């Protein structure tokens, strides 16, 4: 049963994590707080990868054997990632990827 709860938590976490990436990318807005390039295609790919991880975790959780703990674990995973997103999605640049600029090379007179 602990395996069911743990895998359901992982499934809920990745489902909740993939949703905003997929929604941002599919609407044409590629901005996201992940350390990946800000393009809609990357956002959709990250979201779909998270959905796939969630599906595999839910499959191996065998939720039908212990439905109440499984759904409770999934809900806990959704809640955990939602609380993380309240901080990272409102910050403009949590990974510092937009503030990185290539260093300028200075000439011999500089």
C-alpha positions, 0 to 999 in steps of 0.5 A: 500500500505504501508503494501505491501511495508513493506512486500516486503522489508522483503521478499527481505531482507530475500531472499537476506540474505538466498542466501549466507547461502544456497550457502555456505552450498550447496557447502560444505562450512559451514563457515558463520558469523551467531552465529550458528555452522559452518556446511554445514547442518546448513548453508543450513537450515538457508538459507531455513528458510530465503527463507521460511520467504521471501515467506510468506512475499511476499505472504501476500504483495499482490504484484499483487495489487501494483506491482511497489511499491512491487518490489521497496520494495523488491529491497530495502530489497535486497539492504539493506541486501547486504550492511550489508553483505559487512561488515559481510561476509568479517570479519572473526569472527563478532560474536566472535564465533571462538575466544571463548575458554573454560576457563581452570581450574587451579589446586591447584599449578597454 
